[in-house]
Amino acid sequence: MHARPEQLDAVLANLRLLDDLDVHQHSPQGKAVVVIEAVDEQLILQRIDQVNALPGVLNAALIYHECLSPQGAAQ
């Protein structure tokens, strides 16, 4: 995710209000690594749309995607 640097603190506060989302790293330049965990791809895409709609966010994009089957997750 990339946000306006002067609005980064407000963006990070808004991100913390969203379920199934964690901010792992962020820089003073407004860039952040955000991890979304959801039960299906549609929920991930909805969350990305929510992030993009936050005031101060310039862009949020899916960089890596992994689906685990319930059987694979239990092993």
N, C-alpha and C positions, 0 to 999 in steps of 0.2 A: 504494500500500500504506500502511496505517496501523498503527503498532505502539505499544505502551506506551512512552512516552518514556524511562522508566527502564530499559527493556530494549532500546533501539534499537541500541546497540553490539553486543549479542549477536545480534540479528536480522540486522544487516548482515553480521556474520561468517558466519552460517549461509547467507545469500543468496549470498555469494561462493563457497560450496561447490557451488552448483547450476550445471549446464552450461547454456549458451545463455541466460544471464540477466546483465544489467548494471544496476547501480544508477547512475543518472545524476545525481540530486539527492536530498538528504534534508535535513530540518529538525530542529531540537531538539525540536519538538513531536511527532516520531515519524512524520511523513509522508515518503514517498519515491516517486520516479518510477523505476519498474523497467521495463526493456525486455526482452522475451522474443522470441527469434528461433527459429523452428522450421519444419520442412518441411511440417507440416499443422496444422489447427486443433485436432485432438485432443491433440497434444503440448502446445500452448499451454494448453489447459484442464487438462491433467494438471499442468503446472508451476504454474498458479494454485492448484490444490488443494494442492500441496506447500507453496507459500508460506503459504496460509491455515492449514496444519497446524503451522507453526513456532511454538514457544513465544514468546509476547510479541506475536504478530501479531494485531491486532484485525480487520483486513479487508484483503483484496486483491481488486481488481475489474478487469475488462477495461474500459479506457476507450477505446482506439482499436485497430482491427484492420485490417490490410491484407494481402491475398494477392497475390502476384506470380506470374504464370505463368513457367515456365522461359524462355520466349521473351522475355517482358517484362523479366526480370531481366538478360538478356544484352545488351540494347540499350543 
